[in-house]
């Protein structure tokens, strides 16, 4: 081959490499969850993104950050996402992360999922017109807590002393839960005994108190440390001690818990995915109204009820969205 031909051929072979290098990088979404890696939640988020035309790994990169209950990691994690100028920060079912992101940036779009009033939290100016860089979904945890306590009372009408388990490490969830459950208990005429646990050992210690304090039932707060990380541990201990227990998530009932009532959080992850995709397409958070969750699930495990000697009223069976045999 002549020298001139060789150089020309080398130049033409290099062009595709240069072209590839000049391709714009895909936008990055930083998803921050308080719990552990959760396949259904990830699938739901991807479904929501897909509804807007975004396929993870093709048109967008998604980074999942699972705190696993270690809330002290939040400041550094959010600061790093802000420093890198990610396209969107998504915080489904994570009030603490939403507030941390809002405090850290006024420009990067934030899509949240919170159980409390987003206006009172300072995340948005109003539900209809957020007027800032944040929007998302509200799933009414306080209203849900009151309804769940009511269902537990109907299921175990003789129960008067109710143990309430909360995670003090997640004050953003624990404090509203304490208020809502105590307020609902006063209306019904129930006594609330507060138990705190933020580690495996503290959960064991909380259940150890049942041997001498013996509450009539257990109300497990809607914290991801309980609903994801320690779900099986809680259900196993409740069965061992024969304590009727109410949970926030269907999954706890599926593995043997007595009953649950709460928002369909999987759908919340999907909605966060939808709003994230809309923002990537050019929508502004300020113009996307906060979505109010409308999907709630009441689930009863009939086998667990029988094991505890509980005769489930026909009215509750008719009300339940699902009865697990």
C-alpha positions as CSV (number, residue, x, y, z in Angstrom):
1,X,0.0,0.0,0.0
2,X,1.3,3.5,-0.8
3,X,2.1,5.8,2.1
4,X,-0.6,8.3,1.0
5,X,-3.3,5.6,0.8
6,X,-2.3,4.2,4.2
7,X,-2.7,7.6,5.9
8,X,-6.0,8.3,4.2
9,X,-7.3,4.9,5.3
10,X,-6.2,5.5,8.9
11,X,-7.9,8.8,8.9
12,X,-11.2,7.4,7.7
13,X,-11.1,4.5,10.3
14,X,-10.6,7.1,13.1
15,X,-13.7,9.1,12.2
16,X,-16.3,6.7,13.8
17,X,-14.4,6.8,17.1
18,X,-14.4,10.6,17.1
19,X,-18.1,10.7,16.3
20,X,-18.9,8.4,19.1
21,X,-16.8,10.5,21.5
22,X,-18.8,13.6,20.6
23,X,-22.2,11.9,21.3
24,X,-23.8,13.9,24.2
25,X,-23.9,12.0,27.5
26,X,-27.2,10.6,28.6
27,X,-28.9,12.6,31.4
28,X,-28.5,11.1,34.9
29,X,-31.3,10.6,37.4
30,X,-30.3,10.1,41.0
31,X,-32.9,8.0,42.9
32,X,-32.5,8.2,46.7
33,X,-34.4,5.6,48.7
34,X,-34.4,5.2,52.5
35,X,-34.6,1.4,52.3
36,X,-32.8,-1.5,50.7
37,X,-32.7,-2.5,47.1
38,X,-36.3,-3.3,46.2
39,X,-37.0,-5.0,42.9
40,X,-40.8,-4.1,42.7
41,X,-40.0,-0.5,43.5
42,X,-37.3,-0.3,40.8
43,X,-39.6,-2.0,38.3
44,X,-42.4,0.5,39.0
45,X,-40.1,3.4,38.6
46,X,-38.9,2.1,35.3
47,X,-42.5,1.6,34.2
48,X,-43.3,5.2,35.0
49,X,-40.2,6.4,33.0
50,X,-41.2,4.1,30.2
51,X,-44.7,5.7,30.0
52,X,-43.0,8.9,29.0
53,X,-40.7,7.3,26.4
54,X,-37.6,6.9,28.5
55,X,-35.9,3.5,28.7
56,X,-33.2,3.2,31.4
57,X,-29.8,2.6,29.8
58,X,-30.9,3.8,26.4
59,X,-32.0,7.4,26.7
60,X,-31.2,8.0,30.4
61,X,-28.9,6.7,33.1
62,X,-30.5,5.9,36.5
63,X,-28.4,5.7,39.7
64,X,-30.1,4.0,42.6
65,X,-28.9,5.0,46.1
66,X,-30.3,2.8,48.9
67,X,-29.7,4.2,52.3
68,X,-30.7,1.0,54.1
69,X,-31.9,3.1,57.1
70,X,-28.6,5.0,57.4
71,X,-30.0,8.5,57.3
72,X,-26.7,10.1,58.4
73,X,-25.5,9.3,54.8
74,X,-28.1,11.8,53.3
75,X,-26.2,15.1,53.5
76,X,-23.1,13.8,51.7
77,X,-25.1,11.8,49.2
78,X,-27.3,14.7,48.2
79,X,-24.3,17.1,48.1
80,X,-22.6,14.8,45.7
81,X,-25.6,14.6,43.4
82,X,-25.9,18.4,43.4
83,X,-22.2,18.8,42.7
84,X,-22.4,16.5,39.7
85,X,-25.5,18.4,38.4
86,X,-27.6,15.3,37.8
87,X,-30.7,16.0,35.6
88,X,-33.2,15.0,38.3
89,X,-33.1,14.0,41.9
90,X,-36.0,11.5,42.7
91,X,-36.8,10.7,46.3
92,X,-39.8,8.3,46.3
93,X,-41.2,7.5,49.8
94,X,-38.3,9.5,51.4
95,X,-39.3,12.7,53.2
96,X,-35.8,13.3,54.6
97,X,-34.1,13.0,51.2
98,X,-36.7,15.4,49.7
99,X,-36.0,18.0,52.3
100,X,-32.3,17.5,52.1
101,X,-32.4,17.9,48.3
102,X,-34.6,21.0,48.5
103,X,-32.2,22.6,51.0
104,X,-29.2,21.8,48.8
105,X,-30.4,23.1,45.4
106,X,-32.9,25.5,44.0
107,X,-32.3,24.6,40.4
108,X,-32.0,20.8,39.9
109,X,-35.5,19.4,39.6
110,X,-36.7,17.2,42.5
111,X,-39.5,14.6,42.3
112,X,-40.6,13.5,45.8
113,X,-42.9,11.0,47.4
114,X,-43.9,12.1,50.9
115,X,-46.6,11.1,53.4
116,X,-46.9,14.5,55.0
117,X,-48.3,17.8,53.7
118,X,-45.8,19.0,51.1
119,X,-46.8,22.6,51.7
120,X,-46.2,22.4,55.4
121,X,-42.9,20.7,54.8
122,X,-41.8,23.6,52.7
123,X,-41.3,21.6,49.6
124,X,-43.9,23.4,47.5
125,X,-45.8,26.7,47.6
126,X,-49.1,25.0,46.9
127,X,-50.2,21.5,45.7
128,X,-51.8,22.9,42.5
129,X,-48.8,25.1,41.6
130,X,-45.6,24.1,43.3
131,X,-43.8,27.2,42.1
132,X,-40.3,25.9,42.6
133,X,-37.9,23.1,41.6
134,X,-39.8,20.3,43.4
135,X,-43.0,18.4,42.8
136,X,-44.2,14.8,43.3
137,X,-46.8,12.7,45.1
138,X,-48.4,12.8,48.6
139,X,-49.6,9.5,50.0
140,X,-51.4,10.8,53.2
141,X,-49.5,8.8,55.9
142,X,-51.3,10.5,58.8
143,X,-54.8,9.7,57.4
144,X,-53.6,6.2,56.6
145,X,-52.3,5.7,60.2
146,X,-55.7,6.6,61.7
147,X,-57.6,4.3,59.3
148,X,-55.2,1.4,60.0
149,X,-55.6,1.8,63.7
150,X,-59.3,1.7,63.2
151,X,-59.1,-1.5,61.2
152,X,-56.9,-3.1,63.8
153,X,-59.4,-2.1,66.5
154,X,-62.3,-3.7,64.5
155,X,-60.2,-6.8,63.9
156,X,-59.2,-7.2,67.6
157,X,-62.0,-5.3,69.4
158,X,-60.9,-6.4,72.9
159,X,-57.4,-4.8,72.4
160,X,-57.0,-1.7,74.5
161,X,-53.3,-1.3,75.0
162,X,-51.5,-0.9,71.7
163,X,-47.7,-0.9,71.3
164,X,-46.6,1.6,68.7
165,X,-43.2,0.8,67.1
166,X,-41.3,3.8,65.5
167,X,-37.8,4.4,64.3
168,X,-36.2,7.4,66.1
169,X,-33.4,7.6,63.6
170,X,-36.0,8.7,61.0
171,X,-37.7,11.6,62.8
172,X,-39.4,12.9,59.6
173,X,-41.6,9.8,59.8
174,X,-41.5,8.9,63.5
175,X,-42.8,12.2,64.8
176,X,-45.9,12.5,62.4
177,X,-46.7,8.8,63.1
178,X,-46.6,9.4,66.9
179,X,-49.0,12.4,66.5
180,X,-51.4,10.7,64.1
181,X,-51.6,7.4,66.0
182,X,-52.0,9.1,69.4
183,X,-54.7,11.4,68.1
184,X,-56.6,8.5,66.6
185,X,-56.2,6.4,69.7
186,X,-57.8,9.1,71.9
187,X,-60.9,9.2,69.6
188,X,-61.2,5.4,69.7
189,X,-60.4,5.1,73.4
190,X,-57.1,3.2,73.2
191,X,-53.9,3.4,75.2
192,X,-50.6,3.8,73.3
193,X,-47.3,2.4,74.5
194,X,-44.4,3.8,72.5
195,X,-41.5,1.6,71.5
196,X,-38.4,2.7,69.6
197,X,-36.0,0.7,67.4
198,X,-33.5,1.6,64.8
199,X,-31.3,-1.5,64.8
200,X,-31.9,-5.3,64.8
201,X,-31.0,-5.5,68.5
202,X,-33.4,-2.7,69.4
203,X,-36.2,-4.6,67.7
204,X,-35.4,-7.7,69.7
205,X,-35.3,-5.6,72.9
206,X,-38.6,-4.0,72.1
207,X,-40.3,-7.4,71.7
208,X,-38.5,-8.6,74.9
209,X,-40.6,-6.0,76.8
210,X,-43.8,-7.8,75.7
211,X,-43.0,-10.6,78.2
212,X,-43.8,-8.4,81.1
213,X,-45.7,-5.5,79.6
214,X,-47.9,-7.6,77.3
215,X,-49.7,-5.2,75.0
216,X,-52.9,-6.4,73.3
217,X,-51.7,-5.5,69.8
218,X,-48.8,-4.0,67.9
219,X,-48.9,-1.1,65.4
220,X,-45.8,-1.0,63.2
221,X,-44.9,2.5,62.0
222,X,-44.5,3.0,58.2
223,X,-40.8,3.3,58.2
224,X,-38.8,1.6,55.4
225,X,-36.4,0.1,58.0
226,X,-39.4,-1.9,59.2
227,X,-41.2,-2.5,55.9
228,X,-38.2,-3.5,53.8
229,X,-35.0,-4.2,55.9
230,X,-36.6,-6.0,58.9
231,X,-40.0,-7.1,57.6
232,X,-39.4,-10.9,58.2
233,X,-37.9,-10.3,61.6
234,X,-40.9,-8.3,62.8
235,X,-43.5,-10.8,61.4
236,X,-41.6,-13.7,62.9
237,X,-41.3,-12.1,66.4
238,X,-45.0,-11.1,66.3
239,X,-46.0,-14.7,65.5
240,X,-43.7,-16.1,68.2
241,X,-45.2,-13.8,70.8
242,X,-48.7,-14.2,69.4
243,X,-49.2,-10.5,69.1
244,X,-51.8,-9.2,66.6
245,X,-49.9,-6.7,64.5
246,X,-50.8,-4.1,61.9
247,X,-48.4,-3.1,59.1
248,X,-48.4,-0.5,56.4
249,X,-47.4,-2.8,53.5
250,X,-49.0,-5.8,51.8
251,X,-45.7,-7.6,51.6
252,X,-45.6,-7.9,55.4
253,X,-49.0,-9.7,55.4
254,X,-47.8,-11.9,52.5
255,X,-45.0,-13.3,54.7
256,X,-47.3,-13.9,57.7
257,X,-48.4,-10.6,59.2
258,X,-52.0,-10.2,60.4
259,X,-53.1,-7.2,58.5
260,X,-52.0,-4.1,56.6
261,X,-53.5,-0.8,55.4
262,X,-51.6,1.7,53.4
263,X,-50.8,3.4,50.2
264,X,-49.8,1.3,47.2
265,X,-46.2,2.5,47.4
266,X,-45.3,0.6,44.2
267,X,-47.7,2.9,42.4
268,X,-46.1,5.9,44.1
269,X,-42.7,4.8,42.6
270,X,-44.4,4.6,39.2
271,X,-45.8,8.1,39.5
272,X,-42.4,9.5,40.6
273,X,-41.0,7.8,37.4
274,X,-43.7,9.4,35.3
275,X,-43.0,12.9,36.6
276,X,-39.2,12.4,36.3
277,X,-39.7,11.5,32.6
278,X,-42.0,14.5,32.0
279,X,-39.3,16.8,33.4
280,X,-36.6,15.2,31.2
281,X,-39.0,16.0,28.3
282,X,-39.0,19.6,29.3
283,X,-41.8,20.1,31.8
284,X,-41.0,22.3,34.8
285,X,-41.7,21.0,38.4
286,X,-43.4,24.4,39.1
287,X,-46.0,23.5,36.6
288,X,-46.7,19.9,37.6
289,X,-49.2,19.7,40.4
290,X,-48.5,17.5,43.4
291,X,-50.4,14.2,42.8
292,X,-52.5,12.9,45.7
293,X,-52.5,9.2,46.0
294,X,-55.8,7.4,45.5
295,X,-54.7,3.8,45.7
296,X,-54.9,2.3,49.2
297,X,-54.8,-1.4,50.1
298,X,-56.4,-3.2,53.1
299,X,-55.1,-6.8,53.3
300,X,-55.8,-9.5,55.8
301,X,-54.0,-12.8,56.4
302,X,-56.8,-15.2,57.3
303,X,-54.3,-18.0,58.2
304,X,-52.5,-15.8,60.7
305,X,-55.9,-14.7,62.1
306,X,-56.9,-18.3,62.7
307,X,-53.5,-19.0,64.3
308,X,-54.1,-16.1,66.8
309,X,-57.6,-17.3,67.5
310,X,-59.1,-14.2,65.8
311,X,-62.5,-14.5,64.2
312,X,-62.5,-12.0,61.4
313,X,-65.8,-10.2,61.0
314,X,-67.6,-10.6,57.7
315,X,-67.8,-6.9,57.3
316,X,-64.0,-6.6,57.3
317,X,-63.6,-9.5,54.9
318,X,-66.0,-7.7,52.6
319,X,-64.0,-4.5,53.0
320,X,-60.6,-6.0,52.4
321,X,-59.0,-5.5,49.0
322,X,-57.2,-8.9,49.5
323,X,-57.6,-11.8,51.8
324,X,-54.6,-14.1,52.0
325,X,-55.4,-17.7,53.0
